[in-house]
Amino acid sequence: MEIATFETLYTDGIVSLWNEEAVKEDYKELDRASFDLIFLSNPYFDKENTFVLLASDRVVGFACGCTGDDLPLGDVAGYITCIVIASAHRSDRTFRMLLQALEARFRSKGKKQADVLFFNPMMLPWYIPDTPKHEHNNAPGVPVGAPLHSFLRSEGYADRAIENAMYLHLAGFSIPDEIRAKEEKIRTDGYEVALFDSGKHTGLGEMLTGLNNELWTREITRCAAKGVPVVIAVRAGEAAGFAGPVIRQDNGRGYFAGIGVHPDHEGHGLGSILFFKLCEAFKNIGTEYMSLYTGVKNPAKGIYEKAGFRTVKQFAIMRKELER
């Protein structure tokens, strides 16, 4: 067997390998168009960071990584996107051949560590188990318990966090009496949870600035400017927190960027109310399901479970310091 850097002539072999092996870990199938969209057309794709394992000129392994100084941690880290090997050829040796090729490339680019994490711009969609092919648009790490997870741990990669993938089919969702009571309580404190209305509500930008999350600021500001619904908490008409945006994707999934409450307005239970009202807003526009990630120790997990979410898969965020 030998390692080769990517060439377009290997595309069909990679797609076939993916559809034979990666789907066993619930990853969505590929065709040439989706392979191009996820990998080749990505601005961070680099053929020198993409490898195939060949046996008698047949593709039996595929590995891809990416680098970019403008990525989060990108000045010091290379990102591992995937390593897939045909089951008949899978061993520590073949895993190591592809992993060492990626690590050598990272070192040549001056990187000090290799990471598997959710900042990776090459997003791999996967199917939520025991659903009618409901899908999430990205995997934030390595599926816990997968052969690659065990191998990376044996090679010195550490689990830096475990992310729970949580899922809710919205058909049976309703806001419980406990949350309705909380909503009544915040009204007595002068708060209201509603959809953002630029004609009635102010202070959205200031609230987002106070949350100090660049992704939220960019996404929510853009959506609000376009009239895309965003659930917000307000006091005297001034924004105090948000949840959203409320977007039904073509596959029926509810997309949202996050939930946040400005520090000046914490302690009133706004976060849980915002989340339940967000679920209700998704259901009201015909959204079929929601999926999200949360850390295994994140207190918000209890809120999600109360809304009916269940953990369907776990992903490990991993890192290894690279020796020079």
KOLVODO-265361 format. One record per residue (C-alpha): z, y, x; residue number from 0. Coordinates in Angstrom, 1 decimal. Each point is the difference from the previous one (the first is absolute). Example, Ala and Ser with C-alpha at 12.3 -4.5 7.8 and 13.67 -1.06 7.14 Angstrom:
<atom <7.8, -4.5, 12.3>, 0>;
<atom <-0.7, 3.4, 1.4>, 1>;
This chain:
<atom <0.0, 0.0, 0.0>, 0>;
<atom <-0.6, 3.5, 1.1>, 1>;
<atom <0.8, 3.6, -1.1>, 2>;
<atom <-2.7, 2.5, -0.6>, 3>;
<atom <0.1, 3.7, -1.1>, 4>;
<atom <-1.5, 0.7, -3.4>, 5>;
<atom <-3.7, 0.2, -0.6>, 6>;
<atom <-1.7, 0.2, -3.4>, 7>;
<atom <-1.4, -3.4, 0.4>, 8>;
<atom <3.5, -1.4, -0.6>, 9>;
<atom <0.5, 1.7, -3.4>, 10>;
<atom <-1.0, -3.0, -2.2>, 11>;
<atom <2.2, -2.3, 2.0>, 12>;
<atom <3.0, 2.4, -0.2>, 13>;
<atom <-0.5, 0.3, -3.8>, 14>;
<atom <-0.2, -3.7, -0.4>, 15>;
<atom <3.1, -0.5, 2.1>, 16>;
<atom <1.9, 2.6, -1.9>, 17>;
<atom <-0.9, -1.6, -3.4>, 18>;
<atom <1.1, -3.4, 1.3>, 19>;
<atom <3.3, 1.0, 1.7>, 20>;
<atom <1.2, 3.5, -0.8>, 21>;
<atom <-0.1, -0.6, -3.7>, 22>;
<atom <2.7, -2.7, 0.5>, 23>;
<atom <2.4, 2.9, 0.7>, 24>;
<atom <-1.2, 1.8, -3.2>, 25>;
<atom <-2.4, 2.4, 1.7>, 26>;
<atom <-3.0, 1.1, -2.1>, 27>;
<atom <-3.3, -1.7, 0.7>, 28>;
<atom <-2.6, 1.9, 2.2>, 29>;
<atom <-3.7, 0.4, -0.3>, 30>;
<atom <-2.3, 1.9, 2.4>, 31>;
<atom <0.5, 3.2, -2.0>, 32>;
<atom <3.8, -0.2, -0.1>, 33>;
<atom <0.1, -1.0, 3.7>, 34>;
<atom <-2.0, 3.1, 0.8>, 35>;
<atom <2.3, 2.2, -2.2>, 36>;
<atom <3.3, -1.3, 1.4>, 37>;
<atom <-1.1, -0.5, 3.7>, 38>;
<atom <-3.3, 1.3, 1.2>, 39>;
<atom <-0.1, 3.3, -1.9>, 40>;
<atom <3.6, 0.8, 0.8>, 41>;
<atom <0.2, 3.0, 2.3>, 42>;
<atom <2.5, -1.9, 2.2>, 43>;
<atom <-2.2, -3.1, 0.4>, 44>;
<atom <-0.7, -0.8, 3.6>, 45>;
<atom <-2.1, -3.1, 0.9>, 46>;
<atom <1.9, -0.1, 3.3>, 47>;
<atom <3.2, -0.5, -2.1>, 48>;
<atom <-1.5, -2.8, -2.1>, 49>;
<atom <-0.4, -3.6, 1.1>, 50>;
<atom <-1.4, -3.3, -1.1>, 51>;
<atom <1.1, -3.5, 1.2>, 52>;
<atom <-3.1, -2.2, 0.4>, 53>;
<atom <-0.2, -3.8, 0.0>, 54>;
<atom <-3.6, -1.2, 0.7>, 55>;
<atom <-1.2, 3.5, -1.0>, 56>;
<atom <1.7, -0.3, -3.4>, 57>;
<atom <2.6, 2.7, -1.0>, 58>;
<atom <3.4, -1.8, -0.3>, 59>;
<atom <2.2, 3.1, 0.6>, 60>;
<atom <0.0, 3.7, -0.7>, 61>;
<atom <2.4, 2.7, 1.2>, 62>;
<atom <-0.2, 3.8, -0.5>, 63>;
<atom <2.2, 2.9, 1.1>, 64>;
<atom <-0.4, 3.7, 0.1>, 65>;
<atom <1.3, 3.0, 2.0>, 66>;
<atom <-0.1, 3.7, -0.5>, 67>;
<atom <2.2, 2.7, 1.5>, 68>;
<atom <-0.1, 1.9, -3.3>, 69>;
<atom <1.6, -3.0, -1.9>, 70>;
<atom <3.8, -0.1, -0.5>, 71>;
<atom <1.4, -1.4, 3.2>, 72>;
<atom <-3.6, -0.1, 1.2>, 73>;
<atom <0.7, 1.6, 3.3>, 74>;
<atom <2.1, -3.0, 1.1>, 75>;
<atom <-1.0, -2.8, -2.4>, 76>;
<atom <-3.0, -2.3, -0.7>, 77>;
<atom <-0.2, -1.4, -3.5>, 78>;
<atom <-0.6, -3.7, -0.6>, 79>;
<atom <-2.1, -0.3, -3.2>, 80>;
<atom <-0.5, -3.7, -0.3>, 81>;
<atom <-0.3, -3.3, 1.9>, 82>;
<atom <-1.6, -2.9, -2.0>, 83>;
<atom <-0.8, -3.4, 1.4>, 84>;
<atom <-1.6, -3.1, -1.6>, 85>;
<atom <2.7, -2.5, -0.8>, 86>;
<atom <-1.7, -2.7, 2.1>, 87>;
<atom <0.1, 2.2, 3.1>, 88>;
<atom <3.4, 1.7, -0.7>, 89>;
<atom <2.6, -0.4, 2.8>, 90>;
<atom <2.2, 2.1, 2.1>, 91>;
<atom <-2.7, 0.0, 2.6>, 92>;
<atom <-2.8, 1.3, -2.3>, 93>;
<atom <2.4, 2.6, -1.5>, 94>;
<atom <0.9, 1.1, 3.5>, 95>;
<atom <-3.6, 0.3, 1.1>, 96>;
<atom <-0.7, 2.5, -2.8>, 97>;
<atom <3.4, 1.8, 0.3>, 98>;
<atom <-0.3, 0.5, 3.7>, 99>;
<atom <-3.5, 1.4, -0.4>, 100>;
<atom <1.4, 2.6, -2.4>, 101>;
<atom <3.0, 0.8, 2.2>, 102>;
<atom <-2.3, 0.4, 3.1>, 103>;
<atom <-2.1, 2.5, -1.9>, 104>;
<atom <3.0, 1.9, -1.1>, 105>;
<atom <1.2, 0.2, 3.6>, 106>;
<atom <-3.4, 1.2, 1.2>, 107>;
<atom <0.4, 2.8, -2.5>, 108>;
<atom <3.3, 1.0, 1.4>, 109>;
<atom <2.1, -1.4, -2.8>, 110>;
<atom <3.6, -1.1, 0.6>, 111>;
<atom <0.6, -2.1, -3.1>, 112>;
<atom <-1.8, -2.1, -2.6>, 113>;
<atom <0.9, 0.6, -3.6>, 114>;
<atom <-0.7, -1.7, -3.4>, 115>;
<atom <0.9, 2.6, -2.6>, 116>;
<atom <-1.1, 1.9, -3.1>, 117>;
<atom <-1.4, 3.0, 1.9>, 118>;
<atom <-3.0, -2.2, 0.9>, 119>;
<atom <-3.1, 1.8, -1.4>, 120>;
<atom <-1.9, -3.3, -0.4>, 121>;
<atom <1.4, -1.0, -3.4>, 122>;
<atom <-0.2, -3.7, -1.0>, 123>;
<atom <0.2, -0.6, -3.8>, 124>;
<atom <1.8, -3.1, -1.2>, 125>;
<atom <0.5, -1.7, -3.3>, 126>;
<atom <3.4, -0.1, -1.6>, 127>;
<atom <1.0, -3.6, -0.5>, 128>;
<atom <0.1, -1.5, -3.5>, 129>;
<atom <-2.0, 2.8, -1.5>, 130>;
<atom <-3.6, 0.2, -1.3>, 131>;
<atom <-1.1, 1.3, 3.4>, 132>;
<atom <2.0, 3.2, -0.3>, 133>;
<atom <-0.3, 1.5, 3.5>, 134>;
<atom <1.8, 2.4, 2.3>, 135>;
<atom <-2.2, 2.2, 2.2>, 136>;
<atom <1.8, -0.5, 3.3>, 137>;
<atom <2.3, -2.4, 1.8>, 138>;
<atom <2.7, 1.9, 2.0>, 139>;
<atom <0.6, -2.8, 2.6>, 140>;
<atom <-0.1, -3.7, 0.5>, 141>;
<atom <0.8, -2.3, -2.9>, 142>;
<atom <3.4, -1.5, 0.6>, 143>;
<atom <-0.2, -3.7, 0.6>, 144>;
<atom <-3.7, 0.0, 0.9>, 145>;
<atom <-1.1, -1.8, 3.2>, 146>;
<atom <-0.7, 3.4, 1.7>, 147>;
<atom <3.4, 1.3, -0.8>, 148>;
<atom <1.7, -3.0, 1.7>, 149>;
<atom <-2.3, 0.2, 2.9>, 150>;
<atom <0.5, 3.8, 0.6>, 151>;
<atom <3.8, -0.5, 0.0>, 152>;
<atom <-0.4, -2.8, 2.6>, 153>;
<atom <-2.0, 2.5, 2.2>, 154>;
<atom <2.7, 2.7, 0.0>, 155>;
<atom <-0.9, 2.0, -3.1>, 156>;
<atom <3.0, 1.1, -1.9>, 157>;
<atom <0.4, 0.5, -3.8>, 158>;
<atom <0.8, 3.7, -0.2>, 159>;
<atom <0.1, -0.1, -3.8>, 160>;
<atom <-0.7, -2.3, -2.9>, 161>;
<atom <-1.9, 1.5, -2.9>, 162>;
<atom <0.3, -1.4, -3.5>, 163>;
<atom <-3.3, 0.1, -2.0>, 164>;
<atom <1.1, 0.6, -3.6>, 165>;
<atom <-2.1, -0.4, -3.2>, 166>;
<atom <0.2, 0.9, -3.7>, 167>;
<atom <-2.3, -0.9, -2.8>, 168>;
<atom <0.2, 3.0, -2.2>, 169>;
<atom <-0.7, -1.7, -3.4>, 170>;
<atom <3.7, -0.7, -0.6>, 171>;
<atom <1.4, 3.2, 1.5>, 172>;
<atom <2.3, 2.4, -1.9>, 173>;
<atom <2.5, 2.5, 1.0>, 174>;
<atom <3.5, -1.5, -0.5>, 175>;
<atom <2.8, 1.8, -2.0>, 176>;
<atom <1.9, 0.6, 3.2>, 177>;
<atom <-2.8, 2.2, 1.4>, 178>;
<atom <-0.5, 1.7, -3.3>, 179>;
<atom <3.7, 0.9, 0.1>, 180>;
<atom <-0.4, 1.4, 3.6>, 181>;
<atom <-2.9, 2.0, -1.2>, 182>;
<atom <2.1, 1.6, -2.7>, 183>;
<atom <2.8, 0.7, 2.5>, 184>;
<atom <-2.3, 1.8, 2.4>, 185>;
<atom <-1.1, 2.3, -2.8>, 186>;
<atom <3.5, 1.2, -0.4>, 187>;
<atom <-0.1, 0.8, 3.7>, 188>;
<atom <-3.2, 2.1, -0.5>, 189>;
<atom <-2.5, -2.6, 1.2>, 190>;
<atom <-3.1, -1.4, -1.6>, 191>;
<atom <-2.5, -2.7, 1.1>, 192>;
<atom <-3.6, 0.6, -1.1>, 193>;
<atom <-3.5, 0.0, 1.3>, 194>;
<atom <-0.8, 3.0, 2.3>, 195>;
<atom <-1.6, 3.0, -1.8>, 196>;
<atom <-1.0, 2.8, 2.3>, 197>;
<atom <0.3, 2.4, -2.9>, 198>;
<atom <3.7, -0.9, -0.6>, 199>;
<atom <1.3, -1.3, 3.3>, 200>;
<atom <0.5, 1.7, 3.3>, 201>;
<atom <1.3, -0.8, 3.5>, 202>;
<atom <-2.0, -3.3, 0.5>, 203>;
<atom <-1.0, 1.0, 3.6>, 204>;
<atom <3.6, 1.1, 0.9>, 205>;
<atom <1.4, -3.3, -1.4>, 206>;
<atom <-2.5, -2.0, 2.0>, 207>;
<atom <0.7, 2.0, 3.2>, 208>;
<atom <3.7, -0.8, -0.5>, 209>;
<atom <-0.7, -3.7, -0.1>, 210>;
<atom <-1.7, 0.2, 3.4>, 211>;
<atom <-2.5, -2.7, -0.6>, 212>;
<atom <-3.6, 0.9, 1.1>, 213>;
<atom <-1.6, -2.8, -2.0>, 214>;
<atom <1.7, 1.1, -3.2>, 215>;
<atom <-0.7, 3.7, 0.6>, 216>;
<atom <-3.7, -0.7, 0.5>, 217>;
<atom <-0.5, -2.5, -2.8>, 218>;
<atom <2.1, 1.7, -2.7>, 219>;
<atom <-1.3, 3.5, 0.8>, 220>;
<atom <-3.6, -1.3, -0.2>, 221>;
<atom <0.6, -1.9, -3.3>, 222>;
<atom <1.8, 2.9, -1.7>, 223>;
<atom <-2.8, 2.3, 1.0>, 224>;
<atom <-2.6, -2.3, -1.7>, 225>;
<atom <2.1, -0.5, -3.1>, 226>;
<atom <0.9, -3.7, 0.8>, 227>;
<atom <3.3, -0.7, -1.8>, 228>;
<atom <3.2, 0.1, 2.1>, 229>;
<atom <3.4, -0.8, -1.5>, 230>;
<atom <2.5, 2.7, 1.1>, 231>;
<atom <3.6, 0.9, -0.6>, 232>;
<atom <0.6, 3.7, -0.7>, 233>;
<atom <2.9, 2.3, -0.4>, 234>;
<atom <-0.7, 3.4, -1.7>, 235>;
<atom <-3.7, -0.8, 0.5>, 236>;
<atom <0.3, -0.4, 3.8>, 237>;
<atom <-0.9, -3.4, 1.6>, 238>;
<atom <2.9, -2.0, 1.2>, 239>;
<atom <-1.6, -3.4, 0.6>, 240>;
<atom <-3.2, -2.0, -0.6>, 241>;
<atom <-1.4, -3.5, -0.6>, 242>;
<atom <-3.7, -0.8, 0.1>, 243>;
<atom <-2.8, 0.8, -0.1>, 244>;
<atom <-0.8, -1.9, -3.2>, 245>;
<atom <-3.4, -1.6, 0.8>, 246>;
<atom <-1.4, -3.3, -1.4>, 247>;
<atom <-2.2, -1.6, 2.6>, 248>;
<atom <-3.1, -1.8, -1.0>, 249>;
<atom <1.7, -3.4, 0.5>, 250>;
<atom <2.7, 0.9, -2.5>, 251>;
<atom <2.7, 0.8, 2.5>, 252>;
<atom <2.1, 3.1, -0.2>, 253>;
<atom <-0.4, 2.0, 3.2>, 254>;
<atom <2.8, 2.4, 1.0>, 255>;
<atom <1.0, 1.7, 3.2>, 256>;
<atom <3.8, -0.1, -0.5>, 257>;
<atom <3.1, 1.5, -1.5>, 258>;
<atom <2.2, 2.7, 1.4>, 259>;
<atom <2.8, 2.3, -1.1>, 260>;
<atom <0.7, 3.3, 1.8>, 261>;
<atom <3.3, -0.1, 1.9>, 262>;
<atom <1.3, 2.9, -2.0>, 263>;
<atom <-0.3, -2.1, -3.2>, 264>;
<atom <1.3, -3.4, 1.1>, 265>;
<atom <3.0, -1.6, -1.8>, 266>;
<atom <-1.3, 0.3, -3.6>, 267>;
<atom <-1.8, -3.3, -0.2>, 268>;
<atom <-3.4, 1.7, 0.0>, 269>;
<atom <-1.6, -2.7, 2.2>, 270>;
<atom <0.5, -2.9, -2.4>, 271>;
<atom <-1.1, 2.1, -3.0>, 272>;
<atom <-3.1, 1.1, 1.8>, 273>;
<atom <-0.9, -3.6, 0.9>, 274>;
<atom <0.3, -1.3, -3.5>, 275>;
<atom <-1.9, 3.0, -1.4>, 276>;
<atom <-2.7, -0.8, 2.5>, 277>;
<atom <-0.3, -3.6, -1.2>, 278>;
<atom <-0.2, 1.3, -3.5>, 279>;
<atom <-2.7, 2.5, 0.9>, 280>;
<atom <-2.0, -2.8, 1.6>, 281>;
<atom <0.3, -2.3, -3.0>, 282>;
<atom <-1.1, 2.9, -2.3>, 283>;
<atom <-3.3, 0.3, 1.8>, 284>;
<atom <-0.8, -3.7, -0.2>, 285>;
<atom <1.1, -1.0, 3.5>, 286>;
<atom <0.5, -3.8, 0.2>, 287>;
<atom <2.4, -0.4, 2.9>, 288>;
<atom <1.8, 1.7, 2.8>, 289>;
<atom <0.8, -1.1, 3.5>, 290>;
<atom <2.0, 1.6, 2.8>, 291>;
<atom <1.9, -0.7, 3.2>, 292>;
<atom <3.7, 0.6, 0.8>, 293>;
<atom <2.3, -1.0, 2.8>, 294>;
<atom <2.2, -3.0, -0.7>, 295>;
<atom <3.1, 2.2, 0.4>, 296>;
<atom <-1.4, 3.0, -1.8>, 297>;
<atom <2.4, 1.0, -2.9>, 298>;
<atom <-3.1, 0.9, -2.1>, 299>;
<atom <-0.7, -3.7, -0.2>, 300>;
<atom <2.6, -0.2, -2.8>, 301>;
<atom <-1.8, 2.7, -2.0>, 302>;
<atom <-3.3, -1.9, 0.3>, 303>;
<atom <1.6, -3.2, -1.1>, 304>;
<atom <1.6, 1.7, -3.0>, 305>;
<atom <-3.5, 1.1, -1.0>, 306>;
<atom <-1.1, -3.6, 0.1>, 307>;
<atom <-1.6, -0.2, 3.5>, 308>;
<atom <0.3, -3.2, 1.9>, 309>;
<atom <-0.5, -0.8, 3.6>, 310>;
<atom <-3.3, -1.9, 0.5>, 311>;
<atom <-0.4, -0.1, 3.7>, 312>;
<atom <1.6, 1.3, 3.2>, 313>;
<atom <-1.6, 1.6, 3.1>, 314>;
<atom <1.4, 0.4, 3.5>, 315>;
<atom <-0.5, 3.2, 1.9>, 316>;
<atom <-0.1, -1.0, 3.7>, 317>;
<atom <0.0, 1.4, 3.5>, 318>;
<atom <-0.2, -1.1, 3.6>, 319>;
<atom <0.3, 2.1, 3.1>, 320>;
<atom <-2.9, -0.6, 2.2>, 321>;
<atom <0.6, -0.7, 3.7>, 322>;
<atom <-2.2, 2.0, 2.4>, 323>;
